[in-house]
Amino acid sequence: MTTIYVGNLSFKTSEDNLLELFSEYGEVSSAKIITDRETGRSRGFGFVEMEDDGQADEAIQDLHETEYMERALVVNKARPKSNDNGFGGGQRRGGSRNRY
């Protein structure tokens, strides 16, 4: 299974739109648009999971930088989510709380 990152999405794009777009290349397991926790609005990117790696590669190659809903899509294999919470290595921000 391949997870595909789809960026620069129009804020009008729905998960059904993504499913339809990628289904032209093969079986889509899921399509998810990432939304803002507070407002519920699209953040302009999402992820598509495809069962067949070959079909996913073809979709990535064909759809990257193509125009969809008046936006040039960014399409590539998704990278694993980082667990570093944005602070890099070492101790957590603020240092140790144990002062005694």
Secondary structure by P-SEA (a helix, b strand, c coil): cbbbbbccccccccaaaaaaaacccccccbbbbbbbcccccccccbbbbbccaaaaaaaaaacccccccccccccccccccccccccccccccccccccc
